[in-house]
Amino acid sequence: MSRARKHLAARVAIYTCLIAMALFVLGPLYVMVITSLKHMSEISSGNILALPHIPTIAPWLVSAHKLSAGFLNSVKILIPSVIISIAVGAIAGYALQFWRLPGASLLVLILLIGAFIPYAVFIYPLVRILAFFGLFGTLTGIVIVHTTFGLPVMTILFKNFYSSLPVELFKAARVDGAGFWRIFASIVFPMSTPIVIVAVILQVTGIWNDFLLGLVFAGRDNMPMTVELNNIVTTTTGTRFYNQDMAATILTAAVPLLVYLVSGRWFVRGITAGAVKG
């Protein structure tokens, strides 16, 4: 076989694999979208792959109304949790990387262990602690929980990224008399845009899609969108409105998907710039 034919065969194999993976990922999304635009009578006919004869947005309007409270709660939980966890993680990662604190290696090890321990292990102790301080079932309580669980990963993420920055800049700033906060605010953090985007994507995705922590710690008045979605889907009696369920599911997933689509190129740039560098 000639070199040209081998090259053509390789390209065909690559594109075949890519198309197969795209269909595997986009197939369920296609079914969800077209089902959300169908009337129930059309869904009952059984052809889930057929396009809707008469598209309708009524299921989307009903689902948006049902999820409106959960959406607002998710936003209230998301914004402070993301900002606080990233800010504290960036400062902690900067301190661990550049200031060589006593016991820093042990602290990094503890953070690594904490990042990989399942959430379920901490649920009962956190319930007791938050209840003791009167924060269980409150917005502040669920923000504290998400911030706490996000800090180990955020700290390690920023520390590894800062390890790729030129240490000469830090040393030069120290020689010029700059202190901890001046170096961080004027030199380190302005160079952190790629990893901040990575951190935002990770935190937004994790917090917005969370179900377990929101169900346990948020309380009835602060249930996030994922818990509201579960309540809508699992408590339906009589006729199951699959078009509304599909629309509600897409609406629930829209925010992290939009965040990734807008900043996806920064995510790749942040990863390759040292986010996973040891």
C-alpha positions in Angstrom: 0.0 0.0 0.0 1.4 3.4 -1.0 2.0 6.1 1.5 -0.9 8.2 0.1 -3.3 5.4 0.6 -2.1 4.8 4.1 -2.5 8.4 4.9 -6.0 8.4 3.4 -6.9 5.3 5.4 -5.7 6.8 8.6 -7.7 10.0 8.0 -10.9 7.9 7.2 -10.4 6.0 10.5 -9.9 9.1 12.5 -12.9 10.9 11.1 -15.0 7.7 11.5 -14.1 7.6 15.2 -14.8 11.3 15.6 -18.2 11.0 13.9 -19.1 8.0 16.0 -18.2 9.7 19.2 -20.1 12.9 18.2 -23.2 10.8 17.4 -22.9 9.0 20.8 -22.8 12.3 22.6 -25.3 14.3 20.5 -27.8 11.5 20.0 -29.4 11.7 23.5 -29.4 15.6 23.2 -31.2 15.4 19.9 -33.9 13.1 21.4 -34.3 15.4 24.4 -34.7 18.5 22.3 -37.2 17.1 19.8 -39.2 15.5 22.6 -39.4 18.8 24.4 -40.9 20.3 21.3 -43.6 17.7 20.8 -47.2 17.4 22.1 -47.8 14.4 24.4 -50.1 12.8 21.7 -47.1 12.7 19.3 -44.8 11.4 22.0 -47.2 8.5 22.7 -46.9 7.3 19.1 -43.5 5.9 20.0 -41.2 7.3 17.3 -38.7 9.1 19.5 -36.4 10.0 16.6 -39.0 11.7 14.4 -39.1 15.5 14.2 -42.2 17.1 15.7 -45.0 17.6 13.2 -46.2 20.8 14.9 -43.4 22.1 17.3 -44.6 23.7 20.5 -42.7 25.7 23.2 -45.5 25.2 25.8 -43.5 22.5 27.7 -40.5 24.9 27.9 -42.8 27.6 29.4 -44.3 25.3 31.9 -40.9 23.9 32.9 -39.4 27.4 33.2 -42.2 28.4 35.5 -41.7 25.3 37.7 -38.0 25.7 37.9 -37.9 29.5 38.4 -37.5 29.3 42.2 -34.8 26.6 41.9 -33.0 28.7 39.3 -32.9 31.8 41.6 -31.7 29.6 44.5 -29.0 28.1 42.3 -27.7 31.5 41.3 -27.7 32.7 45.0 -25.7 29.6 45.9 -23.4 29.6 42.9 -22.1 33.2 42.8 -20.7 33.5 46.4 -19.5 29.9 46.4 -17.5 30.3 43.2 -16.1 33.7 44.1 -15.0 32.8 47.7 -13.6 29.3 46.8 -11.5 30.7 43.9 -10.3 33.7 45.8 -9.2 31.7 48.8 -7.8 28.9 46.7 -5.8 31.4 44.7 -4.3 33.0 47.8 -3.6 29.6 49.4 -2.0 28.2 46.3 0.2 31.4 46.0 1.3 31.1 49.6 2.1 27.4 49.4 4.1 27.8 46.1 6.1 31.0 46.7 6.3 31.6 50.5 7.5 28.1 51.5 5.4 28.0 54.7 6.4 25.5 57.5 4.6 22.2 57.0 3.6 23.2 53.4 4.3 19.7 52.1 2.1 18.1 54.8 -0.7 20.6 54.1 -0.6 19.8 50.4 -0.8 16.1 51.2 -3.8 16.8 53.4 -5.5 18.8 50.7 -4.9 16.0 48.2 -6.5 13.5 50.6 -9.4 15.8 51.2 -10.0 16.4 47.5 -10.5 12.6 46.9 -12.5 11.6 50.0 -16.2 11.1 49.0 -18.6 13.8 50.1 -20.8 11.3 52.0 -18.1 10.8 54.6 -18.4 14.5 55.7 -22.2 14.9 55.5 -23.1 13.9 59.1 -20.3 15.9 60.8 -21.1 18.9 58.7 -24.8 18.6 59.5 -24.0 18.6 63.3 -21.6 21.5 62.9 -23.9 23.7 60.9 -26.8 22.9 63.2 -24.7 23.9 66.2 -24.1 27.3 64.7 -27.7 27.7 63.5 -26.7 27.6 59.8 -28.2 24.2 58.7 -30.8 24.7 56.0 -29.8 28.3 55.3 -28.3 29.9 52.2 -25.1 30.8 54.2 -24.8 27.2 55.3 -24.9 25.7 51.8 -22.5 28.3 50.5 -20.0 27.4 53.3 -20.4 23.7 52.4 -19.7 24.3 48.7 -16.8 26.6 49.5 -15.3 24.1 51.9 -15.5 21.2 49.4 -14.1 23.3 46.6 -11.1 24.7 48.5 -8.8 21.6 48.3 -9.1 21.3 44.5 -8.9 25.1 44.0 -5.8 25.4 46.1 -3.9 22.5 44.4 -5.0 23.9 41.0 -3.6 27.3 41.6 -0.5 26.0 43.3 0.4 23.8 40.3 -0.3 26.7 37.9 1.9 29.1 39.9 4.7 26.5 39.8 4.9 27.3 36.1 5.4 31.0 36.6 8.9 32.5 36.5 10.1 32.5 40.1 12.5 35.4 39.2 9.5 37.8 39.1 8.6 36.9 42.7 12.2 37.2 43.9 12.6 40.5 42.1 9.5 41.9 43.8 10.7 40.7 47.2 14.0 42.5 46.6 12.1 45.7 45.7 10.3 45.5 49.0 6.9 44.2 47.9 5.1 42.2 50.5 2.7 39.3 50.4 -0.4 41.1 49.2 1.4 43.5 46.9 3.1 40.7 45.0 -0.2 38.7 44.7 -2.3 41.7 43.6 0.2 43.3 41.2 2.1 40.3 39.8 0.7 36.9 40.4 -3.0 37.3 40.1 -2.9 39.3 36.9 -1.0 36.4 35.3 -3.7 33.9 36.5 -6.4 34.5 33.9 -6.2 31.1 32.2 -6.3 29.2 35.5 -9.1 31.4 36.9 -11.2 30.5 33.8 -10.5 26.8 34.5 -11.4 27.2 38.1 -14.7 29.0 37.2 -15.7 26.3 34.8 -14.9 23.5 37.3 -16.7 25.3 40.2 -19.7 26.4 38.1 -20.2 22.9 36.7 -19.8 21.2 40.1 -21.9 23.5 42.2 -24.7 24.1 39.6 -25.1 20.3 38.9 -24.9 19.3 42.6 -27.8 17.4 44.0 -26.7 15.7 47.2 -25.3 18.7 49.0 -28.2 20.9 47.9 -30.7 18.3 49.1 -29.1 17.9 52.5 -27.9 21.4 53.4 -29.9 23.9 51.5 -33.2 23.5 53.2 -36.7 23.8 51.7 -36.4 27.6 51.0 -33.0 27.3 49.2 -33.3 24.1 47.1 -31.2 24.5 44.0 -32.4 23.8 40.5 -31.2 20.2 40.4 -33.3 19.3 43.5 -36.3 21.1 42.0 -35.9 19.1 38.8 -35.8 15.9 40.7 -38.9 16.8 42.6 -40.7 17.6 39.4 -39.7 14.4 37.7 -40.2 11.9 40.6 -43.4 13.3 42.1 -45.5 13.3 38.9 -48.6 11.3 39.2 -50.9 10.1 36.4 -49.7 11.1 33.0 -46.0 11.6 32.7 -45.3 14.7 30.7 -42.0 13.7 29.1 -41.9 16.8 27.0 -41.8 19.0 30.1 -39.3 16.7 31.8 -36.9 17.0 28.8 -37.3 20.7 28.6 -36.7 21.0 32.4 -33.6 18.9 32.1 -32.1 21.0 29.3 -32.9 24.2 31.1 -31.1 22.9 34.2 -28.0 22.0 32.2 -27.9 25.2 30.2 -25.9 27.4 32.5 -22.7 25.2 32.9 -23.0 24.3 29.2 -23.1 28.0 28.3 -20.2 28.8 30.5 -18.1 26.1 28.9 -19.0 27.1 25.4 -18.1 30.7 26.0 -14.8 30.0 27.7 -13.8 26.6 26.4 -10.7 27.8 24.6 -9.5 29.4 27.9 -10.1 26.1 29.6 -7.7 24.3 27.2 -5.2 27.1 27.5 -5.3 27.0 31.3 -4.8 23.3 31.4 -1.9 23.4 29.0 -0.4 26.4 30.9 0.3 24.3 34.0 -3.0 23.5 35.6 -2.1 19.8 35.8 1.6 20.3 36.2 3.1 18.6 39.2 
